[in-house]
């Protein structure tokens, strides 16, 4: 015969479920419902991010290779009009 779970165990399980549900948020970046953490964006805005998005934002970006298309053009010398 199986044992009946005591009432205090049911109450504890219910409280744990409520905590888990209460910790769910919508991730600011991927818009999925998950356990999120606060992240300060741009030193001003607090957003909630899931672990995956948080890791992605905190990962240092490798330096981008130089893009030769965006080299500033030199101005042509102005012609003297005398």
DSSP file (Angstrom, degrees, kcal/mol; ACC not computed):
  #  RESIDUE AA STRUCTURE BP1 BP2  ACC     N-H-->O    O-->H-N    N-H-->O    O-->H-N    TCO  KAPPA ALPHA  PHI   PSI    X-CA   Y-CA   Z-CA
    1    1 A X              0   0    0      0, 0.0     2,-0.2     0, 0.0     0, 0.0   0.000 360.0 360.0 360.0 136.4    0.0    0.0    0.0
    2    2 A X        -     0   0    0      1,-0.1     2,-0.2     0, 0.0     0, 0.0  -0.495 360.0-116.0 -79.2 147.0    1.3    3.5   -0.9
    3    3 A X        -     0   0    0     -2,-0.2     2,-0.3     1,-0.1    -1,-0.1  -0.556  25.3-118.8 -80.6 145.7    1.8    6.0    1.8
    4    4 A X        -     0   0    0     -2,-0.2     2,-0.4     1,-0.1    -1,-0.1  -0.646  29.3-115.3 -80.7 139.4   -0.2    9.2    1.8
    5    5 A X        -     0   0    0     -2,-0.3     5,-0.1     1,-0.1    -1,-0.1  -0.606  35.3-113.2 -76.0 130.0    1.8   12.4    1.5
    6    6 A X    >>  -     0   0    0     -2,-0.4     4,-1.5     1,-0.1     3,-0.8  -0.242  22.6-114.3 -62.5 153.2    1.4   14.5    4.6
    7    7 A X  H 3> S+     0   0    0      1,-0.3     4,-2.4     2,-0.2     5,-0.2   0.854 114.7  58.7 -57.1 -39.0   -0.4   17.8    4.3
    8    8 A X  H 3> S+     0   0    0      1,-0.2     4,-2.2     2,-0.2    -1,-0.3   0.840 103.6  53.1 -64.6 -31.4    2.7   19.8    5.1
    9    9 A X  H <> S+     0   0    0     -3,-0.8     4,-2.4     2,-0.2    -1,-0.2   0.899 109.1  48.7 -68.0 -39.7    4.5   18.2    2.1
   10   10 A X  H  X S+     0   0    0     -4,-1.5     4,-2.5     2,-0.2    -2,-0.2   0.906 111.6  49.7 -64.0 -41.7    1.6   19.2   -0.2
   11   11 A X  H  X S+     0   0    0     -4,-2.4     4,-2.3     2,-0.2    -2,-0.2   0.915 111.3  48.8 -64.2 -42.4    1.8   22.7    1.2
   12   12 A X  H  X S+     0   0    0     -4,-2.2     4,-2.3     2,-0.2    -2,-0.2   0.907 111.4  49.5 -64.1 -42.1    5.5   22.9    0.6
   13   13 A X  H  X S+     0   0    0     -4,-2.4     4,-2.2     2,-0.2    -2,-0.2   0.915 110.6  50.5 -62.7 -43.0    5.2   21.6   -3.0
   14   14 A X  H  X S+     0   0    0     -4,-2.5     4,-2.3     1,-0.2    -2,-0.2   0.912 110.5  49.3 -61.8 -42.8    2.5   24.2   -3.7
   15   15 A X  H  X S+     0   0    0     -4,-2.3     4,-2.2     2,-0.2    -1,-0.2   0.888 109.9  51.4 -64.3 -39.5    4.7   27.0   -2.3
   16   16 A X  H  X S+     0   0    0     -4,-2.3     4,-2.3     2,-0.2    -1,-0.2   0.897 110.4  48.9 -64.1 -40.0    7.6   25.8   -4.4
   17   17 A X  H  X S+     0   0    0     -4,-2.2     4,-2.6     2,-0.2     5,-0.2   0.907 110.0  51.4 -66.0 -41.5    5.4   25.8   -7.5
   18   18 A X  H  X S+     0   0    0     -4,-2.3     4,-2.4     2,-0.2    -2,-0.2   0.893 110.2  49.3 -62.7 -39.7    4.2   29.3   -6.7
   19   19 A X  H  X S+     0   0    0     -4,-2.2     4,-1.3     2,-0.2    -2,-0.2   0.922 111.7  49.0 -63.8 -43.9    7.7   30.5   -6.4
   20   20 A X  H  < S+     0   0    0     -4,-2.3     3,-0.3     1,-0.2     4,-0.3   0.918 114.2  44.7 -63.2 -43.5    8.7   29.0   -9.7
   21   21 A X  H >< S+     0   0    0     -4,-2.6     3,-1.3     1,-0.2    -1,-0.2   0.885 110.5  55.2 -67.9 -38.0    5.8   30.5  -11.5
   22   22 A X  H 3< S+     0   0    0     -4,-2.4    -1,-0.2     1,-0.3    -2,-0.2   0.750 102.8  57.2 -66.0 -23.4    6.4   33.8   -9.8
   23   23 A X  T 3< S+     0   0    0     -4,-1.3    13,-0.9    -3,-0.3     2,-0.3   0.509  83.7 106.6 -86.6  -3.8    9.9   33.9  -11.1
   24   24 A X  E <   +A   35   0A   0     -3,-1.3     2,-0.3    -4,-0.3    11,-0.2  -0.565  42.7 164.4 -79.0 138.1    8.8   33.6  -14.8
   25   25 A X  E     -A   34   0A   0      9,-2.7     9,-2.5    -2,-0.3     2,-0.6  -0.873  42.9 -98.8-138.9 170.5    9.1   36.6  -17.0
   26   26 A X  E     -A   33   0A   0     -2,-0.3    22,-0.3     7,-0.2     7,-0.2  -0.880  43.0-120.0 -95.3 123.5    9.1   37.4  -20.7
   27   27 A X     >  -     0   0    0      5,-2.9     4,-1.5    -2,-0.6    22,-0.2  -0.424  12.9-141.7 -65.1 132.0   12.6   37.8  -22.0
   28   28 A X  T  4 S+     0   0    0     20,-3.3    -1,-0.1     2,-0.2    21,-0.1   0.834  96.3  37.9 -63.6 -34.6   13.1   41.2  -23.5
   29   29 A X  T  4 S+     0   0    0     19,-0.3    -1,-0.1     1,-0.1    20,-0.1   0.950 130.6  21.4 -87.2 -53.2   15.3   39.9  -26.3
   30   30 A X  T  4 S-     0   0    0      2,-0.1    -2,-0.2    20,-0.0     3,-0.1   0.571  90.7-134.3 -97.0  -8.4   13.8   36.6  -27.4
   31   31 A X     <  +     0   0    0     -4,-1.5     2,-0.3     1,-0.2    -3,-0.1   0.722  56.6 138.7  64.2  24.6   10.2   37.1  -26.0
   32   32 A X        -     0   0    0      1,-0.0    -5,-2.9    -6,-0.0     2,-0.6  -0.720  59.1-115.0 -95.7 151.5   10.1   33.6  -24.5
   33   33 A X  E     +A   26   0A   0     -2,-0.3     2,-0.3    -7,-0.2    -7,-0.2  -0.767  62.7 121.4 -84.6 121.6    8.6   33.0  -21.0
   34   34 A X  E    S-A   25   0A   0     -9,-2.5    -9,-2.7    -2,-0.6     2,-0.6  -0.950  72.0 -62.6-162.9 177.0   11.4   31.7  -18.8
   35   35 A X  E     -A   24   0A   0     -2,-0.3    16,-0.5   -11,-0.2     2,-0.3  -0.665  64.7-171.9 -73.1 119.8   13.3   32.4  -15.6
   36   36 A X        -     0   0    0    -13,-0.9     2,-0.3    -2,-0.6    14,-0.2  -0.727  18.0-146.0-116.2 162.7   14.9   35.7  -16.3
   37   37 A X  E     -B   49   0B   0     12,-2.5    12,-2.5    -2,-0.3     2,-0.1  -0.921  31.2 -98.9-124.1 152.8   17.4   38.0  -14.6
   38   38 A X  E     -B   48   0B   0     -2,-0.3     2,-0.4    10,-0.2    10,-0.2  -0.442  39.3-174.6 -68.5 143.0   17.6   41.7  -14.4
   39   39 A X  E     -B   47   0B   0      8,-2.4     8,-2.9    -2,-0.1     2,-0.7  -0.991  21.7-135.5-140.6 130.8   20.1   43.2  -16.9
   40   40 A X  E     -B   46   0B   0     -2,-0.4     2,-0.6     6,-0.2     3,-0.3  -0.788  21.5-158.2 -90.2 118.6   21.0   46.9  -17.1
   41   41 A X  E >> S-B   45   0B   0      4,-4.0     4,-2.2    -2,-0.7     3,-1.3  -0.862  72.1 -12.1-102.0 118.7   21.1   48.0  -20.7
   42   42 A X  T 34 S-     0   0    0     -2,-0.6    -1,-0.2     1,-0.3     4,-0.1   0.789 114.2 -75.7  65.4  29.0   23.1   51.1  -21.5
   43   43 A X  T 34 S+     0   0    0     -3,-0.3    -1,-0.3     2,-0.2     3,-0.1   0.617 130.9  57.8  59.8  15.1   23.5   52.0  -17.8
   44   44 A X  T <4 S+     0   0    0     -3,-1.3     2,-0.5     1,-0.3    -2,-0.2   0.611  86.8  64.7-138.5 -37.1   19.9   53.3  -17.8
   45   45 A X  E  <  -B   41   0B   0     -4,-2.2    -4,-4.0     2,-0.0     2,-0.6  -0.841  60.4-149.1-107.7 128.9   17.3   50.7  -18.7
   46   46 A X  E     +B   40   0B   0     -2,-0.5     2,-0.3    -6,-0.2    -6,-0.2  -0.848  24.6 172.9 -95.3 125.9   16.6   47.5  -16.7
   47   47 A X  E     -B   39   0B   0     -8,-2.9    -8,-2.4    -2,-0.6     2,-0.5  -0.855  31.4-119.9-125.8 163.3   15.4   44.6  -18.8
   48   48 A X  E     -B   38   0B   0     -2,-0.3   -20,-3.3   -22,-0.3     2,-0.4  -0.922  33.4-177.3-106.5 126.3   14.7   40.9  -18.0
   49   49 A X  E     -B   37   0B   0    -12,-2.5   -12,-2.5    -2,-0.5   -22,-0.1  -0.960  23.1-127.0-126.9 142.0   16.7   38.4  -20.0
   50   50 A X     >  -     0   0    0     -2,-0.4     4,-2.6   -14,-0.2     5,-0.2  -0.274  41.3 -97.6 -72.9 170.7   16.7   34.6  -20.0
   51   51 A X  H  > S+     0   0    0    -16,-0.5     4,-2.6     1,-0.2     5,-0.2   0.896 122.2  51.7 -60.2 -42.0   20.0   32.8  -19.4
   52   52 A X  H  > S+     0   0    0      1,-0.2     4,-2.0     2,-0.2    -1,-0.2   0.931 114.1  41.4 -62.4 -46.8   20.7   32.3  -23.1
   53   53 A X  H  > S+     0   0    0      2,-0.2     4,-2.3     1,-0.2    -1,-0.2   0.870 114.0  53.5 -69.8 -36.2   20.2   35.9  -24.1
   54   54 A X  H  X S+     0   0    0     -4,-2.6     4,-2.0     2,-0.2    -2,-0.2   0.922 110.2  47.2 -63.0 -44.5   22.1   37.1  -21.0
   55   55 A X  H  X S+     0   0    0     -4,-2.6     4,-1.3    -5,-0.2    -2,-0.2   0.903 111.2  52.3 -62.7 -41.5   25.1   34.9  -21.9
   56   56 A X  H  < S+     0   0    0     -4,-2.0    -2,-0.2     1,-0.2    -1,-0.2   0.898 112.1  44.6 -63.1 -41.4   24.9   36.2  -25.5
   57   57 A X  H  < S+     0   0    0     -4,-2.3    -1,-0.2     1,-0.2    -2,-0.2   0.818 114.6  48.3 -74.0 -30.2   25.0   39.8  -24.4
   58   58 A X  H  < S+     0   0    0     -4,-2.0     2,-0.3    -5,-0.2    -1,-0.2   0.651  87.3 101.7 -84.8 -14.5   27.7   39.4  -21.9
   59   59 A X  S  < S-     0   0    0     -4,-1.3     2,-0.1    -5,-0.2    -4,-0.0  -0.530  83.3-113.6 -69.9 128.9   30.0   37.4  -24.2
   60   60 A X        -     0   0    0     -2,-0.3     2,-0.3     1,-0.1    -1,-0.1  -0.407  29.5-124.9 -65.0 137.7   32.7   39.7  -25.6
   61   61 A X        -     0   0    0     -4,-0.1     2,-0.1    -2,-0.1     3,-0.1  -0.635  22.1-116.8 -82.9 137.1   32.4   40.3  -29.3
   62   62 A X        -     0   0    0     -2,-0.3    -1,-0.1     1,-0.1     2,-0.0  -0.442  43.4 -91.0 -68.6 148.5   35.4   39.6  -31.4
   63   63 A X        -     0   0    0     -2,-0.1     2,-0.2     1,-0.1    -1,-0.1  -0.335  43.7-120.5 -59.9 137.9   36.8   42.6  -33.2
   64   64 A X        -     0   0    0      1,-0.1     3,-0.1    -3,-0.1    -1,-0.1  -0.560  28.6-107.2 -79.1 143.6   35.3   43.1  -36.5
   65   65 A X        -     0   0    0     -2,-0.2    -1,-0.1     1,-0.1     2,-0.1  -0.369  47.7 -86.9 -67.7 152.0   37.6   43.1  -39.6
   66   66 A X        -     0   0    0      1,-0.1     2,-0.7    -3,-0.1    -1,-0.1  -0.361  38.1-144.5 -61.2 132.4   38.2   46.4  -41.1
   67   67 A X    >   -     0   0    0      1,-0.1     3,-1.5    -3,-0.1    -1,-0.1  -0.890   6.6-161.6-102.6 110.7   35.6   47.2  -43.7
   68   68 A X  G >  S+     0   0    0     -2,-0.7     3,-1.0     1,-0.3    -1,-0.1   0.646  82.8  70.8 -70.3 -14.1   37.2   49.1  -46.5
   69   69 A X  G 3  S+     0   0    0      1,-0.2    -1,-0.3    -3,-0.0    -3,-0.0   0.725  96.1  53.0 -74.1 -18.9   33.9   50.4  -47.8
   70   70 A X  G <  S+     0   0    0     -3,-1.5     2,-0.4     2,-0.1    -1,-0.2   0.109  72.8 128.6-106.1  22.9   33.6   52.8  -44.8
   71   71 A X    <   -     0   0    0     -3,-1.0    -3,-0.0     1,-0.1     2,-0.0  -0.644  68.2-110.6 -75.8 128.7   37.0   54.5  -45.0
   72   72 A X        -     0   0    0     -2,-0.4     2,-0.2     1,-0.1    -1,-0.1  -0.334  33.2-119.6 -62.7 139.7   36.4   58.2  -45.0
   73   73 A X        -     0   0    0      1,-0.1     2,-0.3    -3,-0.0    -1,-0.1  -0.485  21.0-119.4 -79.0 147.5   37.1   59.9  -48.2
   74   74 A X        -     0   0    0     -2,-0.2     2,-0.3     1,-0.1    -1,-0.1  -0.650  29.3-115.7 -82.9 142.7   39.7   62.6  -48.5
   75   75 A X        -     0   0    0     -2,-0.3     2,-0.2     1,-0.1     3,-0.1  -0.590  28.7-117.5 -76.5 138.6   38.5   66.0  -49.6
   76   76 A X        -     0   0    0     -2,-0.3     3,-0.1     1,-0.1    -1,-0.1  -0.512  40.3 -95.5 -71.3 142.6   39.9   67.1  -52.9
   77   77 A X        -     0   0    0     -2,-0.2     2,-0.2     1,-0.1    -1,-0.1  -0.348  44.8-108.4 -60.5 138.3   42.0   70.3  -52.6
   78   78 A X        -     0   0    0      1,-0.1     2,-0.3    -3,-0.1    -1,-0.1  -0.465  31.1-123.0 -70.5 134.9   39.9   73.3  -53.4
   79   79 A X        -     0   0    0     -2,-0.2     2,-0.4    -3,-0.1    -1,-0.1  -0.618  23.5-119.7 -79.9 134.5   40.9   74.9  -56.7
   80   80 A X        -     0   0    0     -2,-0.3     2,-0.8     1,-0.1    -1,-0.1  -0.619  21.4-157.5 -74.9 126.5   41.9   78.5  -56.4
   81   81 A X              0   0    0     -2,-0.4    -1,-0.1     1,-0.2    -2,-0.0  -0.764 360.0 360.0-107.3  84.9   39.5   80.7  -58.5
   82   82 A X              0   0    0     -2,-0.8    -1,-0.2     0, 0.0    -2,-0.0   0.385 360.0 360.0-114.2 360.0   41.5   83.9  -59.2
